[in-house]
Amino acid sequence: MESYSDTFGKDDSADAKLQESRVVTEEEWLQKWETNNIGFHNEQGHPLLKKYMDIFLDGRSGLKIFFPLCGKTIEMKWLADMGHQVVGVEISESALKDFFTEQKLTFSEEAIPGIPGKLLKSTTGNISLYCCSIFDFTSTITGKFDAIWDRGSLVAVNPCDRERYSQLILSLMNSRCHCLLATCLYDPSKHKGPPFYVPDSEVKHLFGKSAEQWF
């Protein structure tokens, strides 16, 4: 688990309470994509994944890797090109279509059995992106994962939904799952989020002993 700071940071769970009533709706996130207000998107790929790629993969091949709230992150293409199976979840259909267009990948669309939304799948078969609410997604849809890259999901989830989110993530981890998490440390009295302030102490509270699998 590694945190990075935009301004000023300290690991103090009391500070996180300053944002606990803040709620961002799905409509607001969709509006960000529609207006291209996506400063959270990194066109060069996240440096944290580059730094810890070897530890994240741990010499394993053919992994099934989960990207929660994936947007159009280019790291999905990196890992697919390495021979891994990539699965992402994102509420914005335009973000997912932008990913395939920008990465020059053809894809098909199909319904997701049992939940509202659709599956956008590369014709190569190794990238499956689910356009649906993260909280409608379950392990019955895809099974469990060998690795999870949370590059901006936990810090985007509303504080009131973090317990539900952590339970979902725990349910998607297999026994050897490696998880890489990027969080933000800053003065939450000066920024209302998102991204939200999530100190290490809260990560440990949310994920319990499984936090040892996060780095």
C-alpha positions in Angstrom: 0.0 0.0 0.0 1.4 3.4 -0.9 0.0 6.9 -0.5 0.9 9.9 -2.5 0.3 13.5 -1.5 -0.9 16.4 -3.7 -0.3 19.0 -1.0 0.0 18.3 2.7 -0.7 15.0 4.4 -0.8 13.2 7.7 -2.1 9.8 8.7 -5.0 10.8 11.0 -8.3 9.1 10.7 -10.0 11.9 12.6 -9.3 14.2 9.6 -11.3 11.9 7.4 -14.4 12.7 9.3 -14.4 16.2 7.8 -15.6 14.6 4.5 -17.8 11.8 5.9 -21.1 13.5 4.7 -19.8 14.4 1.3 -21.7 12.6 -1.5 -21.0 12.6 -5.3 -23.8 11.1 -7.4 -23.4 8.9 -10.4 -24.8 11.7 -12.5 -22.0 14.0 -11.4 -19.4 11.4 -12.4 -21.1 10.9 -15.8 -21.1 14.7 -16.3 -17.4 14.8 -15.7 -16.9 12.4 -18.5 -19.3 14.1 -20.8 -17.6 17.5 -20.3 -14.1 16.0 -20.3 -13.5 17.2 -16.8 -11.2 14.2 -16.1 -8.1 15.6 -14.4 -7.9 12.2 -12.6 -7.1 10.5 -15.9 -3.4 9.9 -16.4 -2.6 9.7 -20.1 0.9 8.4 -19.4 -0.2 5.7 -17.0 0.2 5.7 -13.2 3.8 5.8 -11.9 2.9 3.7 -8.9 2.0 0.7 -11.1 5.3 1.2 -13.1 7.2 1.2 -9.8 5.6 -1.9 -8.3 4.8 -3.9 -11.4 7.2 -6.7 -10.5 5.8 -7.1 -7.0 2.3 -6.8 -8.3 2.7 -9.6 -10.8 5.1 -11.6 -8.6 6.4 -13.5 -11.6 3.0 -14.9 -12.4 1.6 -15.2 -15.9 -1.9 -15.3 -17.3 -3.5 -13.5 -14.3 -7.0 -12.2 -14.1 -6.7 -8.6 -13.0 -9.5 -6.3 -11.8 -9.7 -2.5 -12.3 -12.5 -1.1 -10.2 -13.9 2.3 -11.5 -11.5 1.8 -14.4 -12.4 4.8 -16.6 -10.2 4.6 -19.7 -6.9 3.9 -17.9 -4.2 2.8 -20.3 -2.8 0.4 -17.7 -5.5 -2.0 -18.9 -3.8 -2.2 -22.3 -0.4 -2.6 -20.7 -1.4 -5.7 -18.7 -3.5 -7.2 -21.5 -0.5 -6.9 -23.8 1.5 -8.9 -21.3 -0.9 -11.8 -21.7 -3.2 -11.1 -18.7 -7.0 -11.1 -18.6 -8.2 -7.7 -17.7 -11.7 -6.9 -16.2 -12.9 -3.4 -15.5 -16.0 -1.8 -14.1 -17.0 1.8 -14.9 -20.4 3.6 -14.9 -19.5 5.8 -17.9 -20.1 4.1 -21.2 -18.3 6.9 -23.0 -15.2 6.3 -20.9 -15.1 2.7 -21.9 -15.7 3.4 -25.6 -13.0 6.1 -25.5 -10.6 3.4 -24.1 -11.2 1.1 -27.0 -11.0 3.9 -29.6 -7.8 5.4 -28.2 -6.1 2.0 -27.8 -7.2 1.1 -31.4 -9.1 -2.0 -30.2 -12.3 -3.4 -31.7 -14.9 -4.6 -29.3 -18.4 -6.2 -29.1 -21.3 -5.3 -26.8 -23.6 -7.6 -24.9 -26.0 -7.5 -22.0 -24.9 -8.5 -18.5 -27.1 -11.3 -17.2 -28.9 -10.3 -14.0 -27.9 -6.7 -13.6 -28.5 -3.4 -15.5 -25.7 -2.5 -17.8 -23.6 -3.9 -20.7 -20.3 -5.7 -21.3 -17.9 -4.2 -23.8 -15.4 -6.9 -24.7 -12.3 -6.7 -27.0 -12.4 -9.0 -30.0 -9.2 -10.5 -28.7 -11.1 -11.6 -25.7 -8.7 -10.5 -23.0 -10.3 -7.2 -22.0 -13.8 -7.2 -20.5 -15.2 -3.9 -19.4 -18.5 -3.8 -17.5 -20.6 -0.6 -17.8 -22.6 -0.8 -14.6 -22.6 0.4 -11.0 -19.7 -1.0 -9.0 -22.2 -2.1 -6.4 -24.1 -4.3 -8.8 -20.9 -6.2 -9.7 -20.2 -9.5 -7.9 -17.9 -12.5 -8.1 -20.8 -14.5 -9.6 -20.3 -12.5 -12.8 -16.6 -13.1 -13.4 -15.3 -15.2 -10.5 -12.4 -14.0 -8.2 -9.2 -12.2 -9.1 -5.5 -12.8 -8.9 -4.7 -9.1 -8.7 -6.5 -5.8 -8.2 -5.2 -2.4 -9.2 -7.1 0.3 -7.3 -5.6 3.5 -8.8 -8.4 5.9 -7.8 -11.4 3.8 -6.8 -11.3 3.8 -3.0 -10.6 7.6 -3.0 -13.6 8.2 -5.4 -16.2 6.1 -3.5 -18.3 8.3 -1.2 -17.2 8.0 2.4 -20.6 6.5 3.4 -20.1 3.7 0.9 -16.5 2.6 1.8 -17.6 -0.3 4.1 -19.8 -1.7 1.3 -17.0 -1.1 -1.2 -14.4 -2.9 0.9 -16.7 -5.9 1.4 -17.1 -6.1 -2.4 -13.4 -6.0 -3.0 -12.7 -8.6 -0.3 -15.3 -10.9 -2.0 -13.5 -10.6 -5.3 -10.0 -11.5 -4.0 -8.8 -15.1 -4.3 -6.4 -16.5 -1.7 -3.2 -15.3 -3.6 -4.6 -12.0 -4.8 -2.1 -9.1 -4.9 -3.6 -5.7 -4.5 -2.0 -2.3 -5.4 -3.8 0.8 -3.9 -3.1 4.5 -4.5 -4.6 6.8 -1.9 -4.3 10.6 -1.3 -3.0 12.4 1.7 -3.7 16.1 2.0 -5.4 18.6 4.4 -9.1 17.6 4.1 -10.2 21.0 5.7 -9.0 22.6 2.4 -10.4 20.2 -0.1 -13.8 18.5 0.0 -13.0 15.7 -2.4 -13.0 13.7 -4.5 -10.4 12.3 -4.5 -11.2 11.8 -0.8 -8.7 11.6 2.0 -8.2 8.0 3.1 -5.5 7.5 5.7 -3.7 4.2 6.1 -5.5 3.6 9.4 -8.8 3.6 7.6 -7.5 1.2 4.9 -6.5 -1.2 7.7 -9.9 -0.8 9.3 -11.7 -1.5 6.0 -9.7 -4.5 4.9 -8.6 -6.0 8.2 -6.0 -8.8 7.9 -6.4 -8.7 4.1 -4.7 -5.3 4.2 -1.5 -7.2 4.3 -2.1 -8.2 0.7 -2.3 -4.5 -0.3 0.9 -2.5 -1.0 
